[in-house]
Amino acid sequence: MLYKIAALLFVFQSVLAQYPSYVGPKLKKHSNTVSRKGEVLQFEDEFDTLDLSLWKHEITMGGGGNWEFEWYTNNRTNSFVRDSVLYLKPTMTSDTIGEQQMTGVIPYTMDIYGSQPGDLCTSEAWYGCFRTSNTANILNPVQSARLRTADTLFFTYGRLEVNAKLPKGDWIWPAIWMLPQYQDFGSWPVSGEIDIMESRGNSPSCAAGGYNSVSSTLHWGPFYGQDKYTLTTETYTMSSSDFASDFHTFGLYWNSDKLYTYIDDDSNRVLEVTFDETFWTRGGWDSSVLNDPWVGESAMSAPFNKPFYIVFDLAVGGVSGFFPDGECSKPWADTSSIAYLQFWQGKGQWYPTWSGDDVALQIDSVKLWSFE
Ligand SMILES: *[C@@H]1O[C@H](CO)[C@@H](O)[C@H](O)[C@H]1NC(C)=O
């Protein structure tokens, strides 16, 4: 009897320990979206309006941990809806504060701490809320947007489809990706990162890849220097067309057995990862030296067995190596302490490739299904 009660308690507790598979608004809009067998449409946004109760702006100059050149604002110049399409559009910081202020000829302090709930700086990391320009350390030259559904919509397992048109313009770095809601196993990259689509706005002739090329990546590892993403990344290149001329669907299928990304059609796969071994085994780390942060998880998908939220992002440049030194006439060096300034000094080269709304990441719809 005691044994039975204990067993019952155990079952009860393990049910309680699960997060719900989907947290977010009830279906916003029901168009004629078709669901596949065994899948239930949970959420859909066709961007008739920009719902700021769901899509939260990041507001920071921190540069995403890569000293990227943009800062993120809540400004309708950089994120807006037009004709039922969401635009994330980069503009010049000099248009807002003046070029001499941005370049430190006239030192300028950018204080974006904010005071109203919708204005508050969202990350102080890497001097994200407060910077002062000088002629060596210029302020982030590009103003852009990054929206996320942290706290408002997150899910574990499901199918996500984002219909989008990618930006054109040298050094623009658009991304559709996901981050862990609760960091169940610890800080980046221990709890994982799912990059559904990353691309470069450079010309298709650029060796590192341009807007005819996209990649999907999982980031994971026991600590910062041990992110084994190179084992889980794939690139897809279009030979006769590109992703900036038309809208394409960027899809993610994710359950406890496997995860894959695809373009337009489920069969047109980019990255496929089968969860047939733990990520600890996959990474090949030595258990006598390091601790397995995912120990005790019965799912082989861990850390990809927890809720993740959606991020739409338009970044520019950065010193992470995403834009390799010496390729495509890159005007800055990743090791330089004045990378921002070098980028700005190279403006005569890259700015002519930025044209109108072609520089924007344009998102037509987002659809999310859960499994029955
Ligand atoms: C929003 O961006 C525009 C264009 O750069 C700028 O003129 C405006 O001052 C910005 N608004 C705020 C509140 O910073």
The ligand as a Gaussian input file, in Angstrom:
#p B3LYP/6-31G(d) Opt

LIG

0 1
 C       12.938000      57.177000     -34.050000
 O       13.748000      57.154000     -35.195000
 C       13.663000      58.302000     -35.999000
 C       14.475000      58.085000     -37.275000
 O       15.831000      57.923000     -37.014000
 C       14.129000      59.529000     -35.223000
 O       13.965000      60.698000     -35.993000
 C       13.353000      59.646000     -33.932000
 O       13.918000      60.661000     -33.151000
 C       13.399000      58.326000     -33.157000
 N       12.564000      58.446000     -31.994000
 C       13.068000      58.385000     -30.780000
 C       12.063000      58.565000     -29.671000
 O       14.245000      58.174000     -30.563000

